[in-house]
Amino acid sequence: QVQLVESGGGWVQPGGSLRLTCAASGSIFSIGAVGWYRQAPGKERELVGSVTRGGSTNYVDSVKGRFTISRDNAKRTIYLQLDSLKPEDTAVYSCAAAPVTSRTYQYWGQGTQVTVSS
């Protein structure tokens, strides 16, 4: 089993930055791809971006150039750098991980709140 715990959320003014952290524990050597999701009130959960075990990343168009995902396998940590934040980025952000043998995210964190407002 793998446990994921997110941290780093909070309140920030528009244009500001935050760095979210997803810390993995348990059988972390079985982790493959990791995705960052977000869910705003009244909206469906959205995949913001993902990173493969080798470090290749993909992002949804709305965050390209503003958000950056990285991972440190030695530290068992995956990061989501949020820059140039907008009010519409306000949401609960969660990380999810897939086993190396699957493309399906099977492990989920509890989420961390990001609020962007003036």
C-alpha positions in Angstrom: 0.0 0.0 0.0 1.0 3.6 -0.6 -0.1 6.6 1.4 -0.1 10.1 0.0 -0.2 13.3 2.0 -0.5 16.8 0.5 0.7 20.0 2.1 1.5 23.6 1.1 -1.9 24.9 0.4 -3.2 28.2 1.7 -4.4 31.7 0.7 -2.6 33.8 -1.8 -3.3 37.0 -3.8 -3.8 36.9 -7.5 -0.4 36.7 -9.2 1.2 34.9 -6.3 2.8 31.5 -5.9 2.5 28.4 -3.9 4.3 25.1 -3.9 2.3 22.0 -3.0 4.0 18.8 -1.8 2.8 15.3 -2.1 4.7 13.0 0.3 4.5 9.3 -0.3 5.1 6.5 2.2 4.6 2.8 2.3 5.5 0.7 -0.7 6.7 3.7 -2.7 9.0 1.8 -5.0 5.8 0.6 -6.7 4.8 4.2 -7.7 4.7 5.0 -11.4 2.9 8.0 -12.8 1.6 10.7 -10.4 -1.2 13.2 -11.2 -2.3 16.4 -9.6 -6.1 17.0 -9.6 -8.2 19.9 -8.4 -11.8 20.3 -7.6 -13.5 23.7 -7.2 -16.9 24.1 -5.4 -19.7 23.0 -7.7 -17.3 21.7 -10.4 -16.1 18.3 -11.4 -12.6 17.1 -10.5 -10.0 18.1 -13.1 -6.6 16.6 -13.9 -4.2 19.5 -13.7 -1.2 17.6 -14.9 0.9 14.5 -14.4 4.5 13.3 -14.2 5.8 9.9 -15.2 8.3 8.0 -13.1 11.0 9.2 -15.5 10.0 12.9 -15.0 8.0 13.6 -18.2 5.1 16.0 -17.6 1.8 16.9 -19.2 -0.5 19.8 -18.2 -4.0 20.9 -19.0 -4.0 24.0 -21.3 -5.4 26.3 -18.6 -2.2 25.9 -16.4 0.5 25.5 -19.1 3.3 28.0 -18.4 2.1 28.7 -14.9 2.2 25.3 -13.1 5.2 22.9 -12.9 5.2 19.4 -11.7 8.4 17.7 -10.5 9.3 14.7 -8.5 12.2 13.6 -6.3 12.1 9.8 -6.2 14.8 9.7 -3.5 12.8 11.9 -1.2 9.6 10.2 -2.1 8.0 13.5 -2.9 6.1 15.0 -5.8 5.8 18.8 -6.2 3.3 21.1 -7.8 4.6 24.7 -8.3 1.8 27.1 -8.8 2.8 30.5 -10.2 0.8 33.5 -11.6 -2.2 32.2 -9.7 -5.7 33.4 -10.7 -8.9 33.4 -8.7 -10.2 30.5 -10.9 -7.3 28.4 -9.6 -9.1 28.2 -6.2 -9.8 24.6 -5.5 -8.8 21.6 -3.4 -5.7 20.1 -4.9 -5.0 16.4 -4.6 -2.3 14.0 -5.8 -2.9 10.5 -7.1 -0.5 7.8 -7.9 -0.5 4.7 -10.1 1.4 1.5 -9.6 4.2 1.0 -12.0 2.2 -1.9 -13.5 -0.8 0.2 -14.2 -2.0 3.5 -15.8 -4.8 3.8 -13.4 -4.5 6.1 -10.3 -5.1 3.8 -7.4 -3.7 5.8 -4.4 -5.1 9.2 -3.4 -4.2 11.9 -0.9 -6.7 13.9 1.2 -6.2 17.2 -0.6 -5.0 20.6 0.3 -7.0 23.9 -0.1 -5.7 26.6 -2.4 -7.5 29.9 -2.3 -6.7 32.8 -4.6 -8.3 36.1 -3.8 -7.6 39.7 -3.1 
